[in-house]
Amino acid sequence: MSWLRGEWTEGAQPGKEDVRRFVTSLRSDQRPFHAHTAQAVAYDVWDAVATSRANRAQGLKARAPWREKQYRPLSLSAGFGWRVTPKGRLALSLGRGRDRIVLALPQVTSRDGRPVGPASWGEIRLCWDRNARSWALHIAYSTPGDALPGPAADRPTVTVAIDEGVINPMTLAAPLPDGSMSVLVINGRAGRAAKRQRNKTVAKLTSRMARCKNGSRKHRRLLAAKKKVEAKTERRLHDFDHQVTAKAEKFTRGIHATWTKHRREVSGPDTIVGVRLVAGDVGGIERNANKKRRASRSTRQQLSQWSRGRQEDFLQYKTGLVLEHINEAYSSQTCPVCNHRTKVRGREYVCRNTTCGFRLHRDAVGGVNIQTLAVNDGRFRPDPDLRVEVMYRRAQPGWSPLQRTLHAYHQDVLGRAGWEACREARRSAQNRATRGTTAGVAVVPAPRDSTDQTAGTTTLAGAGRTPVHAA
């Protein structure tokens, strides 16, 4: 970064290959990793430069790369950066003259549960998670060609519209061969609950840290608890986004299968139906929300923590399609039956046109209108005979009866443990910060003793259970 900014100061304009040649020509003590890893570093820097220039060309405020990062994933290319040893272990190369990192060969499985061998692996990245304080290997691998066919001029195409939101991450709408509209509303309660729990816990821990001296033992404990909460929530949200897009992919493939069966009955068995994914353009909605005061404080926080970009990337990866964006202005206010605009509050849309009175879920109205805009060149078109079938799905399944029974049993054991419950409540800095009292657990009368006649020992009821953290 220092060399690149020095070149700009002197008026030079180095290109992508100039950056690559500079990085790869550094001495081994200044570049302590493989040459292919150095090349990946150079190309990543240039991608950041190109992105900043493209943003400035569009009128956005974007600063050229300048920060020297302390943490960066190491990219290891197949055949050079990593290889499988004759003993069946994974060796990560750090360049000539330096010892390799030798690990046990990881077991990689595809999304459908099939094992993926090292022959199908591509680039491997060695990443460091600052919050979880752990290393991770990110392995890219090739998958069979199960992508959906995209739109083309020589094939019939069905359009699947997506209305993205904070409360309901995705609402998908697509027409059916019988003329009705199928809508899937994916609930985002689990993701919002995880974010809310993280925000409240982090706020309490930060408040406690503000009253501690930096570097003290208590400050380090609270900081470790804060990072632990953030790392755990990030894993939950990553899984949540996968669950959302998995249900969106299943809906899209179901629509494609329905239309393929219908078109082959009409046009022949070799007919290929394309799929077009279209989403409402909400890019930039979180920009300058604090400065312009366009929403309340809680809403601005929700917008800044909205992970719609990752959900879009996951959906494109799983379906093999390119997601298009169109202007969604007034899509949640316009009645799809009579085109009358009604600004409603709450989750149910009720048309205020006295001759219409159309009722539907608010996000379903947005999905239907986005689908109409996509197939009519950005224009609303009323449909007096509109029939809509709405399905509601949770992103993540709820507890099964067995899970609820096991959870109730575990809580009963904690309650009967008495003094152990108090001890467990005081065990971590996170619990001490988030509980109002020292113990935080109701203490019941002393536990009864149970005597083992065969061993001749006495144990407390509930003692000897497997700790939650170890499990």
N, C-alpha and C positions, 0 to 999 in steps of 0.2 A: 504494500500500500504506500509506503514512503517513496519507493522508486516511482510508482505510477503518478503520484501527486507532484513529485519533482519534475517529471517529464511535462506534465501539464503546465506547471509554473514557467518552465523555459519555453513554452510555446509549441512543443512537440505534440504529435497526435499518434501515439503508439496504437497498433491494432491488436487483434486477438492473438495472432501468432507471435507478435513482439512480446506480449506479456508471457506467453508460454515459453519462449526461448530464454527470457530473463530468469524465470523461476527454475527451469530445468538446468540452467548453467550455474546455479549457486553451488558453493562448496558443500561437501557432505555434512560439515558441522552446522551450517546454516539451513540445510535441508535434510533433516534426519528421518527421511522416509523414502519409499520407492519412487522411481522416476515416473511411473504411471500415476501414482498418487499426486506427485507434484504437478503433472499435467492436468489432472482433474481440479486441483486447487486453482490453477491459472484460468481454466475455462469457467469455473464458478465465479471468479472475480470479474471476468469479462461479461458474463451474463448479467451480473448486478449493474455493471456500467451501461450495458445496452438497455436494461429495464429503466434505469433512471433517465436516460436520454429519451426513450419513448414516452415516458410520463411527462417530461417537460415539453415535448412536442405537442402533447394533448392539452397543454395549459395547466397541468397540475404542478404543485410545488414538490419537487423531488431533489434531494441532495445526492451528489455523486458519492460512491463508497469512500469512506475515510477511516472507519474504525478498525483497529487491529483486534481481532477476536482472540479470546483466550481459550475457547473451546471450538473445535471444528471436527466434524466427522471425517475419518480417513477412508477414502475410496480405494478399494483394492480390486483390480481388474482380474478377470478369469484367465488362468494360465500364466500370469505374471505376478500379480499381487497376492494371489492365494492359490493353493493347490492341495490335493489330498496326498498324504504321505503313504509309502508302502504299508505302513502299519495301520492304515485306516484312520488317521487323525487329520485335522484341519490345520494347515500351516499358513500363517499370515506373514508376508514378507515386509520388512522395513528397509529394504535396500541392501546393496552389497556392503559387506563388512560388519553388519549388525545382526544380532541374533533374531531368529524368527519367534513369533508368538504361536505356540503349538497348543491347540485345544482339542477337546473331544469333538468328534464329528456330529454336528447338530442334526436332529431329525426334523425334516421339513415336510409338511403335509399341505396339500392344496385345499381349496375351499370346499371341495366335495369329499374330503377325507382321504384322498389317495396320496401315497408317499411320493415325494419328488426327490430323485437322486441328484448327486453333485453334477452329473453330466448335463442337467438342465439348468444349473445355476449360472447366473451372470455376475454382475458386479456385487460385491459385498462391502458394506459400510460398517466400520467400527465406531459406534456412537457412545457418548458419555452423557448420562442423564444427571444433571446437577441436582435436581430435587430428590430423586431416588438414590443418588450416590451409587450408581451401578453402571456397568458396561452392558452394551447390547449389540448384537450382530443383526443388521438389516440385510436380508438376502433377497435379491431379485432373481426370479426364475421365469422361464417361458411356460406358457399354459397352452392347452389345445385351443384351436380356433373355434370357440363357441360364441363368438360375438354376433350380435344381431345385425342383419343387413340394414344398411343406412338408406336414406332417400336417394332416388335416382330418377331420371326422366323416363326410363324405359320400364318402370315397374310401379304398381300401385303402392301408395304410401299412406300409413296411418299416423296421425299426429297425437302424441301423448304430451299434455300440458302439465306443468308443475307450478304450483303456487307455494312459494317458500314463506315461512313465518317463524316467529320466535316461539309462540305457544305450540303450534303444530308445525314441526319442521318441514314436512312435505305433504302437499295435497295434490294428488294426481288425477287427471280427468282425461278420458279418451272415449271416442264414440264406439258403439257396437254395431254389428251388421243389421240389427233390427231397427236402427234409428235412435235408440235410447243412448244415454250418456252414463258411463260407469265412472264413479268417483271413489277414490280411496283416501281417507284422512288418517294420517299417521300421527298419533298422539306423542307429544314430547315431554310428558310429565316427569319421566325418570331423569332426563337430562337436566331439566330445570331444577329438580330437587337436588341433584348432585352439585350443581353450581351454587345453589342457595346455601347448602350445607358448607361448602368450601368457603364461600364469602364470609359467612358468619364466624366460622372457626378461625380463619386467617385474620379477620378483624380483631377478634379477642386476643389472639396470640400477639399480633402487632401492638395492641394496646399494652399488653404486659411487657413486651420487649422495650417499649418506649420508657418504661420506668426502671430499666436495668442499665447497668454500665456496659458499654460495648466491650466484648471480649470476655466478660465474666462467665463463670460456669453456668449460671442461670440463663444468661443471654444465649449461650451456645445451645443449651437444652431446648429453649423455646424456638430457636431458629431451626434446629433439627426437626422438632415437631411440626413446624410450619411447612418445611420442605416435604416431609412425609405426607402431610395432608394434600399438598398440591400434586405430588406424584401419584398418589392413589386416585385422586379425582381425575387427573389426566388419563389414566388408564380406563376409568369408568366411562369417561366421555368418548374416548377412542372406540371402545366397544359399543357405546350407544350409537355413534354415527354409523358404524358397520351394521347394526341392527336396523336402523332406519333405511339405509340404502339397500339392504338385502330385501326388505319388504317392497321397496319401490321397484327393484329389479324383478321380483317375482310378479308384480302386477304388470309391468311392461311386457315381460315374456308371455304372460297369460293373454294379454290383448293381441300380441303378435300371433300367437297360436290360434286364437279365435278367428282372426281375419285371414290367416293362411288357409285354414280349413274351409272358410266360406268362399274365398276366391278360387281355390282349386276345384270346388264343386261347380263353379260357374265357368271358369276359363280353362281349366285343365290341370293335370297333376303336377306340371312343371312350373307353375306360377310362383314367383318369389315376391313377397310383400315386404316393403321397406318400412322402417320405423324412424320417425322424426321426434326428437326430444326437444321441447321448447319450455323455457322457464321465464318467469317475469324478471325483468332487470331491476334489481334492488341494489346494485353496486353503488357505493358511496353514501348509503343511508346513514352509516355510523360516523361519517366524516363531519367534523366541526359540530357535533351534536352538543357538546358542552359549551362552545362559544356562542352558538345561535340560540341555545335554550329552546330547542324545538320539542323537547319532551321532558318528562319528569326525571328526577335523579335515578330512580330505580329502572326506568325504561332505558335511559342512556347506558346504564351498566349492562342491561340485557343485550342491547345492540352491540356494544363493544365486545361481548363474550359470545356472540353468535358465530357458530362454526359452519356456516353455510358453504364456505369455500371448500372445506374438507369433504363435506357431504356431496357436493357436486363432483369433486375429483373421484370419490369412491364410486359414485353412480356411473360415471363415464368409464371407469376401469372395469366395472362388473358387466356392463352391457356392451362395451366396445363401440359406443356411439359418441358423437360429438354433441355437446349440449349447447343449444342456441339460446340467445337472450333477446327478448322483445320488450318494448315499452308496455308496462302494465298499468298505466294511469287509469284510474276510475274503474278498474276491473272488479273491485270488491264493493262498489257502490252502484253499479249498473245492473238493472234487472235483466237477466238473459231472455225473459219472455216478452217484455214490452219496451225495453231500453230506457225505462224511467230510472233516474238517479235518486238513490236514497242513502243518506249517510246514517248508518245505524251504530249503536253501541251494543256490546255484548257479542256473543258467538252466533246468534241466529239472525239471518237476514229476512226482513219482512218488507215487501214492496209497498210503498205508501200510495201507489196508484189505486184508487178505489175500484177501478174496473179490473184490476189484476189480482192483487193480494198474494203474490207468489211468496212462498216460504221455503227456506233452505238454509243449511249451514253456511255461515259467512265465508269460510275458506273454500267450501265447495263451489260457491258462486264465483269466487275468484278463479278457481281452476277451470270452470266451464267457460268463463269469459276469456281467459288466456288462450284456451283452445280455439275459441271463435276468432280471436284476433290473429292467431297464427295461420289459420286457413283462409282468412278473408283479407289479407294484406293490411292488417292493423286497423280494421274497421269492425265496429260492433254490428251484429246482425240479429234481430229478434227472432225467436222461434216460438210461436204460440203453442205448438204441439210438443214442447220439450218434456221429456221424461228422464228423470235422474234417479239412479240407484246409488246410494251412498253406503260405503262400508267403513267402519271405524276399527282401527287396529292399534294396539299398543306397540311401541317400539321394542320393548322388552317384556317378556311374559311375567305375570305376577307369581307370587308364591303358590306352590302346589300344597294340597292338604298335608302331605308328609313334611314339607319344609316348615309349615306353620306349627305342626306338632313338635318337631325337633327344636324349633326356636323356643316354644313355650316350655319345653322340658329344660332347656339350658337356662332360661331365665329363672325357673323354679330352683334349679341347683344353685345359682348365684344367690338367690334370696335365702335359701336354707344354710348357705355357707357362712353367712353373718360376718364374722371378723375378716374372712378372706375376701369378701366383697369390698369391704372398706380398704383393705390392703391393695386390691387390684385397682380401685378407683384412684388411689394416690400414686400409682406406680409410674405414670408418665406425666411429662410436663403438659401435654395436650389435655389430658383429663383434668389436671389441676386448674388449668386456665379456663376450661369450658364449663366446669361444674360450679354451681353457686356455693356449695359447702365443701368442707374438706373431704367428707366421705362421699356424698352425692348419691348414696344408695341407702334405702331404708334398711335398718338393722332389725331383724326379728329375734325372738328369744333364742337362747343358746342352742346349738344343734345337739341332737341326741347322739350318744356314742353307740357304736355297734361293734361287738366283739367277735373276732374270727376265732372259732373254737379250734380249728385245725392248726392254724399257725401260732395261736397264742398271742396275737397282737391286737391292739385296740386302734381303730381308725375313726375319724370323724366322717359323718355323712356328707357326701359331696367331695371329700378330699381325694386327691390322686387323679382328678380328671385331667384330660389333655388341655393345656392352656390354649386360649383362642389364638394368640400370636403364633404359637408353634404349629397349630393346625393350619 
